[in-house]
Amino acid sequence: MNRAEAIIDPGAIRDNIALLRARALGADFMAVVKANGYGHGIVPVAGIAVESGADCLGVAYPSEAMQLREAGVDAPILAWLYTPQEDLAPLVASDVQISVASVGMLEQVLAAAASAGARARIHMKLDTGLGRNGCPPSGWQRLLHRVRLAQDEGLVEVIGIWSHLVSGEEPGAAITAEQIEAFELGLHEAERNGIVPRYRHLANSGGVLNSPETHYDMVRCGIAMYGLSPGPATGTSAELGLRPAMTLRSRIALVKTVPAGQGVSYNHRYRTSRPTRLALVPVGYGDGVPRAGSGKLPVLVGDQQVSVAGTVAMDQVVLDVGDLGVRSGDEVTLFGGAPGQPSADDWARLCGTINYEIVTGISARVARMYP
Ligand SMILES: Cc1ncc(COP(=O)(O)O)c(C=O)c1O
């Protein structure tokens, strides 16, 4: 076994996809694999997702789409975030679909299509309230007009019109209804301009699980595909029937006996209250163990959960294991999905963050294993 491993359970991802597809019957399924598949490994997850019936893959950046193509993934891919300086011709040449949310972005895509000698396939993104990278309603008509001209000239094919939810993980959020209304208006305006794409898509995992009216023609799932809940208000993984796909584990590097009053790790934020034994686990914030979890994060050693003692360092954490029968070389589970194991949700709660950040933050220093 490696010093530290993230074991990824392909069966869990498959089951989660089956569950999500059943929750969004009639809609196509986009597997969102950006950010190294939320830390689970972009290429392996893409393969598992496509095998499990995903119709399409979603990434943020062109580099992520090209990584998939270079690995031989030939499923449809949508990439949605790039800067004006990026050359998108390789995307067009590789048949990667590109999101367009402004006239400037359209011009960039048209230049790429000209240099690739191919028609660009685009999804037009409308900002229905999130205030991020969609086209504001005030600019939608102008964008539609320009896209229509490009469509008539055969330079682009509009595959989709899409938007992203503000609070999909909150059941019954008023903003979701407002976003649907804004989306509908944008779709009607598109239709009036002769743009009627194959896909209208709005829902992320939260939308799939909480709001059937957001499902439209395709749903885009990330976090729930990895077996984690999009937020506490949606329910726990267990309540939702999802299986967390990542287990992070390591081994005890050293066990040593120390007296009472021994300060532990940087700035001595932990001090032993009795003669005890300290066990060193060789993972730290350089591996993605959040430093905000200093003194708090639970780790499973044997059948006991023990909290990290003191400050999380770059390469290691220390456990005060007292009389527990812990020896150097013993396996520890930092988080996982089995009963008794700490979960990514536990870690997120204790660190004041979300489970997305916990799994996505597991760094390249940690080997990914796919049993
Ligand atoms: C545009 C877009 N769609 C879908 C998703 C997937 O969201 P989730 O992981 O909540 O399912 C993301 C992820 O943040 C996203 O940025």
PDBQT file of the ligand as one rigid body, heavy atoms in Angstrom, charges set to zero:
ROOT
HETATM    1  C1  LIG A 401     -22.166  24.634 -14.307  1.00  0.00    +0.000 C 
HETATM    2  C2  LIG A 401     -22.199  23.473 -13.387  1.00  0.00    +0.000 A 
HETATM    3  N1  LIG A 401     -23.115  22.504 -13.578  1.00  0.00    +0.000 NA
HETATM    4  C3  LIG A 401     -23.203  21.436 -12.765  1.00  0.00    +0.000 A 
HETATM    5  C4  LIG A 401     -22.340  21.293 -11.693  1.00  0.00    +0.000 A 
HETATM    6  C5  LIG A 401     -22.491  20.098 -10.804  1.00  0.00    +0.000 C 
HETATM    7  O1  LIG A 401     -22.937  20.502  -9.561  1.00  0.00    +0.000 OA
HETATM    8  P1  LIG A 401     -23.156  19.439  -8.388  1.00  0.00    +0.000 P 
HETATM    9  O2  LIG A 401     -21.794  18.955  -8.035  1.00  0.00    +0.000 OA
HETATM   10  O3  LIG A 401     -23.779  20.221  -7.308  1.00  0.00    +0.000 OA
HETATM   11  O4  LIG A 401     -24.016  18.370  -8.945  1.00  0.00    +0.000 OA
HETATM   12  C6  LIG A 401     -21.375  22.277 -11.461  1.00  0.00    +0.000 A 
HETATM   13  C7  LIG A 401     -20.494  22.176 -10.311  1.00  0.00    +0.000 C 
HETATM   14  O5  LIG A 401     -20.220  23.070  -9.583  1.00  0.00    +0.000 OA
HETATM   15  C8  LIG A 401     -21.295  23.391 -12.336  1.00  0.00    +0.000 A 
HETATM   16  O6  LIG A 401     -20.382  24.349 -12.156  1.00  0.00    +0.000 OA
ENDROOT
TORSDOF 0
